[in-house]
Amino acid sequence: MAEARDNEAAVGRVLGTEDATPLMFWVAVAEGAYLQLDDVVVTRREVPGRGTVTVSGVVTAVRSRHEGAQFDSDVFAISDGQLPAQVQEAAEITVTRVEPEVFVPPCPGDEVFRATGSDRDSALYFDQMSRQVPLGFSRDGEPVFLNADFLDGTRGAHVSISGISGVATKTSFATWLLFALLHSKALGPEAVNTKALIFNVKGEDLLLLDHDNVKLDDDLRADYRKLGLEAAAFGSVTVLAPARAGDRNGVPDVACRTTGVESFYWTVAEFCSERLLPFVFADADDERQQYTMVVHQVAAKLQREAKPKDDGGAVIDGQLVSSYGDLVDLLCDRLSDDDTRGTWAGTAIGLGTVNAFIRRLISSTRDIGRLVRGDLPPRRAHGVTSDTGAQVTVVDLHNLPDRAQRFVVGVTLRAEFERKEKAGTARPLQFVVLDELNKYAPRDGTSPIKEILLDIAERGRSLGVVLVGAQQTASEIERRIAANSAIRVVGRLDPAESGRPEYGFLSQGQRQRAVMAKPGTMFVAQPELPVPLVVNFPFPSWATRPVEAAAPPATALRSKTQTVDPFELASADDDIPF
């Protein structure tokens, strides 16, 4: 408090015409001073027998009125000098901290100061955060921090980001949060081994994370330094994209970059042995349909019957299967035959249920066929995993149809979660960034992907798996996923959505402001603070589109033969010349 008194005059006094409580009070703003929304203030009072009690808070409402006016029309007479009146501003303060914890209201007339330095750190609990993750800047231009304990699983985990698509900058904030976490001192030596898996579902904006942004200027670099960071691109990135349909060389299907990107796919043998068939039927309503029993029965049968071939294909029930289309044809044949239907679908399954399964299976041929291949080298690295040398792995899905996207997300999340379970330790940390969470984990219905996401939300913290989920509407995602998110972030909201109970952590004023929030402005709620903080995060120092991309880094120029064992590129039929 002494620091605030020494550096500037009081901005006002505790109002006496409004009730002051230990949790909220009003301040009459002094002449020549001002208070705006989100400003941090501090006051104190002497309590008999307890000494000085410091009360800190955040401005959550501001009003201005004519004192002396009785009617609406008086404003004209006052402006013309015909009626005496005075303009008075007042600010509502929501208390964030009381030290020591003697919950008494501030006294009317007590001086109120704008909190700066250590007073501001105390008001916002920054002094209690031994590991600070920079979030951006508040409206007063000062840094805002997040407690890493609620992000890395120490005391909490998972992040939920909501807002209108294209305006709320959800994905930009998610990548900024990762950048700040990995490049600040919050994780200490753990940062080097921490992994991040990012699913890119819209455009190619996230495929250039390892390219510097050509729009970087000295002012932006100064902003980063003020947050304790250096403005740069992500240093260690691997980009994975689906192989082009029908391409026998497995060329990645991307346009914005030609280097530093690898293709992914699954072989027919892997599809059978790893029981991936349920993820072909990953719609939220599928698990409520009877044909899901056929799905699991057939998946188990494929796992038992499939004999892998060196080229990635498989021999199933005496028949060579070299593509997903071949597999679909075989299953349709076996399920349509009265003699073999019972051994593949089960004897208790009706013909109508089997036919429903066949119809859905046939409709998946085009979408899944480019992902499940028997015409590409199986020994070359082709799976989706974050267990590589890169710190950040971006999985590009934007060129895939909805069903194929669900398949990749489901299969990848299951594999990553199982890998962490087998490791038996929460370190190194694994962050998963997934947009359109309301599609993969909707409030109603069930699906294989939803069950995995629920498992991550409820058990991921103990295993070191942290979900950073983004969605347009928090009201439409599974409640347990939202409830397990320690950090809740809101960008610009639709007016109808802002009134939903899922945003009860926002004050009424913040709900109204969220409707008109500009890109780059986020409302961040964390467990230690009773009031969400409004944050403006800086412009990305990495490229978000090709026109912003500087020259590719050296790590992106390595050829395929520099990143894998050259013998893995040779097929079984190749002659080794020595």
N, C-alpha and C positions, 0 to 999 in steps of 0.2 A: 504494500500500500504506500509505503514511503517513497518508493520509486515513482509511482504515478504522481504523487503530490509534488515531487521535486521537478518533474519534467514538464508538467502542464497544469493549467488551472482546471478546476472542476467543470464538468460539462452540464451539471445541474444538481438538483436536490431531490430527495425522496418526496414524492407528492403526498400532501396531507388530505386531499379531497377524495382520494381513492384508498380502499383498504390495502394495507401492506401485509403480506403473509410471509412465512419462512420460505415459500416456494415461488412467490410471484409478487412483484410490486411495480409501481409506476414512478417515473422520474420526470419532473418538470425541467425542460431543457433551458439552460441559461441563455440570456441574450448574447448573440454573437457566436453561439456554439450550435452544434447540431448532433443528432444521433440518427443513424440509418439502420435498417434491418441488418441483423447479423453482427453488429458491433458488440464488442465485449466490454463490460463495465465492471467496476468493483466499488464497494462501499464498506464501511465498518461502523460498529457501535460498541460501546462499553457495556458489558453485562456485569451487574454486581456479583462479586464472588467468583466470576469466571474469566475476567479480563476482557481483552479485545477479541471480538468475533468479526471475521472478514467474510462478507457475502459477495459472491461473484455471479455474474449471469450474462445472458445473451439477449439482445434486443429482438423481440418477436413481433412487435407492432409499434407503429408510430402514428400519432394523430396531431392535427393542428386545428385550432378553433379560435373564434373571436370570444373573448371574455367580456361580457356586458351586453351581448346581443340576445334578444328574446325571440325575434321573428326572422324567418328566412330573408325577408326583404330588407332587414336592417343592414345587410352587407353593403347595399348601395349607399345608404346614408353614412355608414362608417367610412367607406372609401372616399366619399365627398367631403369628409370632415364635419358632417352635421351631427354625428353621434359619437360620444367618447367610447372607445373600446381598445382592447389590446390583443394582439395575436400571441397565443401561447401554444408551444409545442410540448407534447408529452410522449414518453416512450414506455411501452410495457416491457418489463424485464422478467424473463424466465430464469430462475436461479439454477445454476449448474453445480455450484460447490459452496459449502459452508465450512470454514476452518476457524477454530475447532468445531466439531459437530454439536454445536449448541443451537438448536433450531428455533431461533427467535426472529421476529420480523425486524427489518431495518426501521429506524425511527424517522418519522416525517421531519424533513428539514436537514437530514444528514447529507453531507456532500457526496456526490457520485462522480467517479473519475473514469475516463476511458482507460481500460486495462492495456498495459504495454509490458514488454519484457517478461520478467518473472511473474508478474501479476497475471498476464494473459496466459502464460504457460500453466499456472496453477488453476485458473478458471476453466481451462479446457482439458485439464488432466495431462497435459503434455509432460509435466514434471514427473508424472508417475510412469511414463512410458520409457522403459529402459532400452527398448528397441523400436525406433520410430521409422515408419514407412512414409515418405513424403507423398501427399495426395494432390497438392496443388496450392492455390492461394485463396484466402478468404477475401471478402469485399474490401477490406482495409489494406490489401496487398501483402499481408503477412502469411508465412507458410502454415499449412494445416497438415497434421500428421495422423496416421493410423497406428494403433498399437498392434505390432506384429504378433503378440501373444494370441490375438483373436483371429489370426489368419493362418498360422502355421500349425495349429492343433494344440498348442500349449494350454490355452484356456478356451479355445473355440476355433471354429473353422468354417469354411464355405462363404461364398459371396453371392448375393442375389441382386441382379441389376435389371431394372424395369424402365420402360419408356417407349415412346412412339418410334417406329422404324424410320430410319433416315434422318431423324431430327434429334433424337435423344443421345446420339453418339455412344451407344452402349458398348459396341465392340472396341471403339477407340479407347474408352475408359478402361476396359478390361486389359487391353494390351499395355496401356500406360501403367496400370497397377502392377502388372508383371514386370515391366521395365524398372519401375521404382523399387520393387521388392528385390529384384536380382542385382541391381546396380547400386543400391544403398548399402549401409552397414548393418541393416536390420537382421539379416541372417548370418552375418559374420562369415566364418570359413565354410559354413554349410552352403552358401550361395553357389559355389563352384559346382557342386554335385546336384543341386536342385534341378528338376526337370519340369518342362511345361509342354503339354500336348494341346494344340489349338486346332479346332475344326473350323475351316473356312467354308461357310455355306452361301455367301453372297459375293459375287464378283471375285476379283483377284486382289482385293485391297490388302490382304494379309500375306501375300506371297513375296513381298519385298521388305520384310522386316530387317533383313541384313544389309539393306542399301541405305546409305546416308540420304537425308532429305536436302535437296539443293536449295530449298527455301530457308534453310537455317541462316539466321543473321546474328549479329552481336547481341542484340537485345534478348533474343530467345536463349542464346547461350548463357547470358547473365541470369535469366530466370532459372535455368537449370542449376546453375552454380548456387543460387540462393537457396535451392532445395537440397543442396549437397550432392548434386549429380553432374555428370558431364554429358552434354548433348551429343549423342551418337546413336548409331543403329545398334540393333541387337548383335552381339558378337559371335554367337554360335547358333546357327539355324540350319535345319534340314527341311526341305519342302518335298512332300509326297503328293503325287497326283495320280488319278486312275490312268491306266494304259488306254490309248486310243482304241476304239472299237475296231476289230478286224486287223489291227496292225500286228504283224508277226514279230516285229522287233520290240514291242512293248514301249513305244515312245510315249512319254507323259503328255496328257491332253491339257496343255496350258499354252497361253499366248504371250503373257507379259514377260516371260523369262525363258531362256533356252539353256542356261547353265545352272548348276546347283540344285537341280530338281530331279527326283527319281520317281519311277512309276511303281504303283502297288497293284496287287491282284492276289487272288487265292487260286490254287490249283484244284482240280476236281477231286484229287485224292485228299487234300486238306479239307475241302468242303465236307467230305464224308467222314473222315476220321475225327474232326473236331466238332461234329454235330452242329453245323452252321445253318441247317435248314430252318429252324424256328425263326431266325432273323430275317428270312425272306417274307415271313408273315408277321411283321412287327408293328402293324397298325394297332392303335390303342384299343380298338374294338375286337381284335382278333381273338383274344383269350376268352371272350364271352361266347364265341361260336363253337359249335360241336366239332367242327373239323380240326380244331387244334389237337384233339386226341389223335387224329390221323397224322398230324405233323410230327408229334413226338414219337409215334410208333414207327413211322417211316425213317426218321432221323436215326433211331436206334438200329433199325435194320440195315441202313447204309453203313453205319459204323462197323457193324459185324461183317458185312458181306464184301465191302470194297477192298480190293487188292491193288495197292499203288503201282503205277508204272513209272519208269525212269523219265518219261517226257511230261509228267504231271497229270496224266490221265489215270484211269483206274479200270480194273476189270470187276464188274458187278454182276453177280448171278450169271457168270459165264459170258458176259457181253462187254466188249471194249467201249468205254465211254471217254471221249476226247474233248468234250465241251459241255457247257451247261445245257445247251439245247439237246445234246444226246442224252443227258441225264433226265431231262424232263420227258423226253420221248420214252425212255425205258420205264420210268415210274408210271406214266400214263398207260403203257402197255400192260404192266404187271397189275395195276389197280383195276383195269378194265376187264381183265381176264378172270372169269369165275373161279378158275382153278388156283390162281396165285393171289387173288385179292385178300384172302384171309391171312396169309402169311406175311403180307406187307402192311395191311391196315388193321388187322385184328378181326377176330370172328364176330365180335359184338357190335361192330360198326355197320350202320345201315348204308345202302347204296346211295341214298340222297346225300348223306354226309361225305361219302367218298367222292361223288361227283362235284360237290362244292369245293373240295380240296383240289381236284383236278383242274377246275376252272381257274382258281386263283393261281395255281402253279403255272399253268400255260400262260397266263397274263404276265407272269414275272420274267418270262424268257428274255424279252428285249432289254429290260432294265438291269437284270442281274447278269446277263450273258457276258457283258464286257468285264465283269469283275471276277467271275469264276472261269478260269481258262485252262485249257489243256494243250495249248499251242505255243506256250512261252516257257523258257528254261526254268525248271523248278528249283535248281540248285543256286540260282542267282538270288540275291536278297530281294524280296518282293513283298514282304508283309508290312503291316502298319504297326509300328512300335516306337515308343519313346526311349527304349533301352539301346540307344546308339551313342556315338561320341558327341552329338550335338546337344546343347542345353534346351533348345526350343525346337519342337517338331510341329510343323504346320501340315495338316491333312486337308488337301483341297477337295471340296465336294461340290463346288458351284456348278460344274458341268454335268452333274448326275441328276437324274429324276428323283422324285421324293422317295420312292421305294428303295432305290439304290443307296440314297443317303442314309436312310434308316438302317439298312443292312451294314454299311461301313461303320456307323457310329456304334451300333449294338455289338458287333463282333469285336471292334477295337476296345471298347470299354470293358467288355468281359475279359479279354485277354490281359489288359493292363491291370485290372483289379485282381485277377487270379495270380498274376506275377507278383504283385505286392503282398498278397496273402502268403504265398510260398516263401517270400523273402523273410517274413516274420518280424520285420522291423519297420518303424515309421520313417526312418531315414535311409536314403535321401528322399526329400519331399517330392511329390508328384502333383502338379497342378493341371487341371483339365478345364479348358475354356470351351464352352458350348453355347452357341446362340440358338434361338428358337426353342428354348427349353419347354415352352408350353406345347410344342409339337411332340417332343419325345417323352415328356412326363406330364400329360394332361391330368386335370383334376379327376375326371371320370374315366372309367375303364381301366384295363390293365394290359400290359404287353411285356415281352422280354426286356426291352430297353428300359421301360419304366421301373421294373424290378431291380435292374442293375443300378440305376440312378438313385433309387431309394436306399439301396445297400450302401452306396457311396456316401449319401447324405447322413446315414445313421451310424455307419461303422468306419467310414473313410478317415475320420479324424484320428482314430487309433492306429490306422495303417499308414498314415502319412499321405493320403489321397485327398486333395482339396478341390472341390468343385467351384468353378467360377461360372455361374449360369446367367444367361441374359434372355429376357423375354419381353414381348410387348405388353403383356398383361399378367401381372402377378396373381390376379384373381382366378386365372385359368390353369395354374400349375398345381401339382400335388401339394397339399397343405404341409405334409411332413417334410418335404424338401425345403419349403420356405421357412418353416419353423426351425430347422436345423442350421439355417444360415446366420452366422454371427454378425456378418456385415451386410447391411441392406443399403442399396444405392438406387436412387431414382433420378432419371433425367426428365425430359419433357413428357407430360402425360396427357392422355385424352381426358376431356372434362368429365365424362361419365365414369371413366376408370378411376380418376382421382378420388371419387367419393366412396370407393369400395373400402370395406373394413381392413383389407390387407395392408392399407397405407395408414393405419391408425397410429403408427409411430411418428408420422408427420403432424405438425400443428395445423390448425385450420388455415392459418395464413400461408404456411408452406405448401399446402395442397393447392391453394389458389395460385401461388407463384409457379408451381410446377407446370401448370397449364400453359404458361407463357415463357418458360425457361428457354434460354438461348442454347445452341449447341456448345458443348464444353462446360456447361454449368450442371453440377450434380449435387443432390442432397444425400449426404452420407451419414448413416446411423451406425454407431458402434456401441457396444454394451456399456462402456464406462460413462458415456455422456448421456444425460437425460434429454438433450436436444440435438437433433440431426444438424450437422454443419454443412453450410453451403460452400461448395468448392468449385473453383475454376481451374481445370487442369491445363497444363501448357500444350502448345501445338506439338505434334509428334516430331521427334528428331530423326525418325526413320521414314522412308518413303511409304506412302499409302496409295499411290497410283503411279503408273509408269512415267508420267511427265515430271514427277518429283524425284525420281530415282537418279542418284549419282552413279558413277561407275561401279560395277559389281565388285564385291570384295574378293580377295584372293582365294578364300575358302570356297567360293561359289564357282570358281573356274576349274576346279579339279575334275578330271574326267572320271568315268566309271571305273576304269582300270586302276585308278589311284586310290579308290576307296574300298575295294574288295579284293579278295584273293583272285588272281587272274585265272586260276584253275576252276573257279566257280563259274566262269563265263563260258567254259568249254562244255559242249554237250557230250553225252556218253559215246557218240559215234565219231567224235573228232579224233584225229590221229595226232598224238603228241610227238613232235619230231626229235625226241631224244629218250 
